[in-house]
Amino acid sequence: MYDIVIVGAGPAGLTAALYARRAEKSVLVIEKMTFGGQITHSPRVENYPGFKVMSGTEFADKLVEQVLEQGAEIELDTVTGIDGTPGEYKVVCEGATYDAKSVIIATGSHHRMLGLPKETDFTGEGVQYCAVCDGAFYRDKSVAVVGGGNTALQEAIMLSDICADVTIVQNLDFLTGETKLQNDIKEKGNIKVILSSTVDAILGDTEFKGIRINTNGELSDLFVDGVFVAIGQVPENEPFRDVTTLNEYGYIVAGETCVPEGAKEGIFVAGDCRTKTIRQVTTASADGAIAALSACRFVDSIK
């Protein structure tokens, strides 16, 4: 029986493990894919306090090392559900079942990809998914933004302040972002909008060169230094549908307290998998600390 089982080993889950171990709770972290989460795809992290620059992989490695030194256990497995009652939960995985007094769900979310050949090869090297994280690397260069919703428009506006020019590629014949954002786009002299268009291919063999655009069946090549894909994120919360409340996009409904709506006592959520307006590594870590301290208080209350 662990005091706390944490599902997910991204910044939220690992920070939760760190705080829980420092409170002398027994901790198991279960991760199904990559230790560190989405941050490992970023070649340069320059917006984490205390570090001028580091790679996402370096950041993740240091965090994992720190958590293991504190005495947390880590297992590679896929969680399929949570059963049981407060103080006596069973975290069911494909390979085993683990007993826990409290559970923190920190499964994160991943950026929805275009699904094109070479996309993965050029991720972090021309294909990006976060202008806040990586926009500075394209200062005075030409970039494209794929998408027409609020996130895409916000990223295009931000990029227009540092890049030479920005091209928005939207699959619909209109932008879906807020009217104010659309007006802001119109006022920018270096933003171009291409509607009714999709990205059919990523150009370049060993180096990113641009994207191929399909506009109502007519193909054209757009040579840019980078493309920012902003077509939404995909949370990984399906296994927890029975123990939490998911919104229409699949995110666990929870506020800054990291207590999910409709959940039993002792279940908490942290990081990008919950409903929130800002998804950054710093906010994920903050959630991890909040969820861990709440879980520790719950464990202490049932002893």
C-alpha positions as CSV (number, residue, x, y, z in Angstrom):
1,M,0.0,0.0,0.0
2,Y,1.5,3.3,-1.1
3,D,0.5,6.6,0.5
4,I,0.3,8.2,-2.9
5,V,0.3,6.8,-6.4
6,I,1.0,9.4,-9.2
7,V,-0.2,8.7,-12.7
8,G,2.2,10.5,-15.1
9,A,5.9,11.4,-15.0
10,G,5.8,14.9,-16.5
11,P,6.7,18.1,-14.6
12,A,3.4,18.0,-12.7
13,G,3.7,14.3,-11.6
14,L,7.4,14.5,-10.8
15,T,7.0,17.7,-8.8
16,A,4.2,16.0,-6.9
17,A,6.4,13.1,-6.2
18,L,9.2,15.4,-4.9
19,Y,6.9,17.2,-2.5
20,A,5.2,14.0,-1.3
21,R,8.6,12.4,-0.6
22,R,9.8,15.4,1.3
23,A,6.7,15.0,3.4
24,E,7.9,11.4,4.0
25,K,5.1,9.7,2.2
26,S,5.6,6.5,0.2
27,V,5.3,7.3,-3.5
28,L,4.9,5.4,-6.7
29,V,5.0,7.2,-10.1
30,I,3.5,5.3,-13.0
31,E,4.5,6.4,-16.5
32,K,3.5,4.8,-19.8
33,M,5.8,6.5,-22.3
34,T,8.4,9.2,-21.6
35,F,9.8,10.5,-18.3
36,G,9.4,14.3,-18.5
37,G,6.4,14.5,-20.7
38,Q,6.0,17.0,-23.6
39,I,8.9,19.2,-22.4
40,T,11.3,16.6,-23.7
41,H,10.5,17.6,-27.2
42,S,11.7,21.2,-26.7
43,P,15.4,21.6,-27.8
44,R,15.8,24.7,-25.6
45,V,14.0,25.8,-22.5
46,E,14.7,29.4,-21.5
47,N,11.6,30.3,-19.5
48,Y,12.1,28.1,-16.4
49,P,13.1,30.2,-13.3
50,G,16.7,29.7,-12.3
51,F,18.0,28.3,-15.6
52,K,19.1,30.5,-18.4
53,V,18.9,27.7,-21.0
54,M,18.7,23.9,-21.0
55,S,17.1,21.3,-23.2
56,G,13.8,19.7,-22.3
57,T,15.5,16.4,-22.0
58,E,18.1,17.8,-19.6
59,F,15.4,19.3,-17.5
60,A,13.5,16.0,-17.4
61,D,16.6,14.0,-16.6
62,K,17.4,16.3,-13.6
63,L,13.9,16.1,-12.3
64,V,13.8,12.3,-12.5
65,E,17.2,12.0,-10.8
66,Q,16.0,14.3,-8.0
67,V,12.8,12.4,-7.5
68,L,14.6,9.0,-7.4
69,E,17.2,10.4,-4.9
70,Q,14.3,11.4,-2.7
71,G,13.2,7.8,-2.6
72,A,10.2,7.7,-5.0
73,E,9.6,4.6,-7.0
74,I,8.9,4.7,-10.7
75,E,7.2,2.0,-12.9
76,L,6.7,1.9,-16.6
77,D,3.1,0.8,-17.2
78,T,-0.2,2.0,-18.6
79,V,-3.0,2.8,-16.2
80,T,-6.4,1.6,-17.3
81,G,-8.5,2.7,-14.4
82,I,-8.9,3.5,-10.7
83,D,-11.1,1.4,-8.4
84,G,-11.8,1.3,-4.7
85,T,-12.7,3.8,-2.0
86,P,-10.9,6.7,-0.3
87,G,-7.8,5.4,1.5
88,E,-8.1,2.1,-0.3
89,Y,-7.7,2.8,-4.0
90,K,-6.5,0.3,-6.6
91,V,-4.7,1.8,-9.6
92,V,-5.2,-0.8,-12.3
93,C,-2.6,-1.1,-15.0
94,E,-2.0,-3.3,-17.9
95,G,0.9,-5.1,-16.1
96,A,-0.1,-4.9,-12.4
97,T,-2.4,-3.4,-9.8
98,Y,-1.2,-1.0,-7.1
99,D,-2.8,-0.1,-3.8
100,A,-2.9,3.5,-2.8
101,K,-4.4,5.7,0.0
102,S,-4.5,8.6,-2.4
103,V,-4.0,9.1,-6.2
104,I,-2.8,12.1,-8.2
105,I,-3.7,12.1,-11.9
106,A,-1.0,14.0,-13.9
107,T,-1.3,12.4,-17.3
108,G,-0.8,15.7,-19.2
109,S,-1.9,16.3,-22.8
110,H,-0.1,16.2,-26.1
111,H,-0.3,18.6,-29.0
112,R,-2.6,17.5,-31.8
113,M,-0.3,16.8,-34.7
114,L,-0.8,17.2,-38.5
115,G,-0.1,13.5,-39.0
116,L,2.3,14.1,-41.9
117,P,5.5,12.3,-42.9
118,K,8.6,14.1,-41.5
119,E,6.6,15.9,-38.8
120,T,8.2,13.9,-36.0
121,D,11.6,14.1,-37.6
122,F,11.5,17.9,-37.7
123,T,9.8,18.4,-34.3
124,G,11.9,21.0,-32.5
125,E,13.9,21.6,-35.7
126,G,11.4,23.6,-37.7
127,V,8.1,22.1,-36.6
128,Q,7.0,23.6,-33.3
129,Y,3.8,23.4,-31.1
130,C,4.3,26.3,-28.7
131,A,5.1,29.9,-29.7
132,V,5.6,30.9,-26.1
133,C,8.2,28.2,-25.6
134,D,10.0,28.4,-28.9
135,G,9.0,31.6,-30.8
136,A,12.2,33.4,-29.7
137,F,14.3,31.1,-31.8
138,Y,12.7,32.5,-35.0
139,R,13.4,36.2,-34.4
140,D,13.5,38.1,-37.7
141,K,12.6,35.0,-39.6
142,S,9.5,33.8,-41.6
143,V,7.1,31.4,-40.0
144,A,3.7,29.9,-40.5
145,V,1.0,29.1,-38.0
146,V,-1.5,26.3,-38.7
147,G,-4.9,26.8,-37.2
148,G,-7.6,29.5,-36.9
149,G,-8.8,29.3,-33.3
150,N,-7.9,31.4,-30.3
151,T,-4.6,29.7,-29.7
152,A,-3.4,30.0,-33.3
153,L,-4.4,33.7,-33.5
154,Q,-2.7,34.4,-30.2
155,E,0.5,32.7,-31.3
156,A,0.4,34.5,-34.6
157,I,0.1,37.9,-32.9
158,M,2.9,37.1,-30.5
159,L,5.1,35.8,-33.3
160,S,4.4,38.9,-35.4
161,D,6.2,41.0,-32.8
162,I,9.5,39.1,-33.2
163,C,9.3,37.5,-36.7
164,A,9.8,39.1,-40.0
165,D,6.4,37.8,-41.3
166,V,3.8,35.3,-40.2
167,T,1.4,33.3,-42.5
168,I,-1.7,31.7,-40.9
169,V,-3.0,28.6,-42.7
170,Q,-6.6,27.8,-41.8
171,N,-8.6,24.8,-43.2
172,L,-12.0,26.6,-43.0
173,D,-13.0,29.6,-45.1
174,F,-13.1,31.7,-41.9
175,L,-11.2,32.2,-38.7
176,T,-12.8,30.7,-35.6
177,G,-11.0,32.8,-33.0
178,E,-12.5,35.7,-31.0
179,T,-13.5,38.8,-32.9
180,K,-11.0,40.9,-31.0
181,L,-8.1,38.6,-32.0
182,Q,-9.2,38.7,-35.6
183,N,-9.2,42.5,-35.5
184,D,-5.8,42.4,-34.0
185,I,-4.6,40.2,-36.8
186,K,-6.0,42.6,-39.4
187,E,-4.0,45.5,-37.8
188,K,-0.8,43.7,-38.1
189,G,1.1,44.5,-41.2
190,N,3.2,41.4,-41.3
191,I,0.5,38.7,-40.9
192,K,-1.0,37.0,-43.9
193,V,-4.0,34.7,-43.7
194,I,-4.6,31.8,-46.1
195,L,-8.1,30.3,-45.8
196,S,-9.7,27.1,-47.1
197,S,-6.3,25.5,-47.0
198,T,-4.6,22.5,-45.5
199,V,-1.0,21.5,-45.1
200,D,-0.3,18.5,-47.3
201,A,3.4,18.0,-46.8
202,I,6.4,19.2,-44.9
203,L,9.3,20.2,-47.2
204,G,12.9,19.3,-46.7
205,D,15.0,16.2,-46.7
206,T,17.5,16.6,-43.9
207,E,16.6,20.2,-43.0
208,F,13.2,21.8,-42.7
209,K,12.4,24.0,-45.7
210,G,8.7,24.9,-45.4
211,I,5.2,23.4,-46.0
212,R,3.1,22.4,-49.0
213,I,-0.4,24.0,-49.0
214,N,-3.5,22.6,-50.6
215,T,-6.0,25.4,-51.3
216,N,-9.1,23.9,-52.8
217,G,-7.1,21.4,-54.7
218,E,-4.4,23.8,-55.8
219,L,-0.9,23.0,-54.4
220,S,1.7,25.7,-53.5
221,D,4.9,25.6,-51.6
222,L,5.4,28.1,-48.7
223,F,9.1,28.4,-47.8
224,V,9.4,29.4,-44.2
225,D,11.9,28.9,-41.4
226,G,9.4,27.3,-39.1
227,V,5.8,26.2,-38.7
228,F,3.8,26.4,-35.5
229,V,1.0,23.8,-35.3
230,A,-1.9,25.1,-33.2
231,I,-4.8,22.8,-33.9
232,G,-5.5,21.8,-30.3
233,Q,-4.3,19.5,-27.6
234,V,-5.4,16.0,-26.7
235,P,-5.7,15.1,-23.0
236,E,-5.2,11.5,-21.9
237,N,-8.0,11.1,-19.4
238,E,-10.2,8.4,-20.8
239,P,-9.2,5.9,-18.1
240,F,-10.5,8.3,-15.4
241,R,-13.9,9.1,-16.9
242,D,-15.6,7.0,-14.1
243,V,-13.9,8.7,-11.2
244,T,-13.8,12.4,-12.4
245,T,-15.8,14.8,-14.5
246,L,-14.5,15.4,-18.0
247,N,-15.5,18.4,-20.1
248,E,-16.4,18.3,-23.8
249,Y,-12.8,18.3,-24.8
250,G,-11.8,15.5,-22.4
251,Y,-10.1,17.6,-19.7
252,I,-10.7,16.8,-16.1
253,V,-12.8,19.6,-14.6
254,A,-10.8,21.1,-11.7
255,G,-9.7,24.5,-10.5
256,E,-6.6,25.8,-8.8
257,T,-7.2,23.5,-5.8
258,C,-6.5,20.5,-8.1
259,V,-9.6,18.7,-6.7
260,P,-11.6,17.2,-9.6
261,E,-15.3,17.8,-9.7
262,G,-17.3,14.7,-8.9
263,A,-14.2,12.8,-7.6
264,K,-14.0,10.8,-4.4
265,E,-11.9,12.1,-1.5
266,G,-8.2,11.4,-2.0
267,I,-8.2,11.8,-5.8
268,F,-6.4,14.9,-7.1
269,V,-5.3,16.2,-10.5
270,A,-2.3,18.2,-11.6
271,G,-1.0,19.7,-14.8
272,D,-2.1,20.0,-18.4
273,C,-4.7,17.3,-18.1
274,R,-7.0,19.6,-16.1
275,T,-9.1,22.5,-17.2
276,K,-6.9,25.6,-17.2
277,T,-6.1,28.7,-19.3
278,I,-2.3,28.5,-19.3
279,R,-0.4,25.3,-19.9
280,Q,3.3,25.8,-19.2
281,V,5.9,23.8,-17.4
282,T,5.9,26.3,-14.6
283,T,2.1,26.0,-14.1
284,A,2.3,22.2,-14.3
285,S,4.9,22.2,-11.5
286,A,2.8,24.5,-9.4
287,D,-0.1,22.1,-9.8
288,G,2.1,19.2,-8.8
289,A,3.0,20.9,-5.5
290,I,-0.6,21.8,-4.7
291,A,-1.9,18.3,-5.5
292,A,0.9,16.7,-3.5
293,L,0.4,18.8,-0.4
294,S,-3.4,18.2,-0.6
295,A,-2.8,14.4,-0.9
296,C,-0.4,14.5,2.0
297,R,-3.1,16.2,4.2
298,F,-5.6,13.6,3.1
299,V,-3.3,10.7,3.9
300,D,-2.6,12.2,7.3
301,S,-6.3,12.6,8.0
302,I,-7.0,8.9,7.6
303,K,-4.1,7.5,9.7
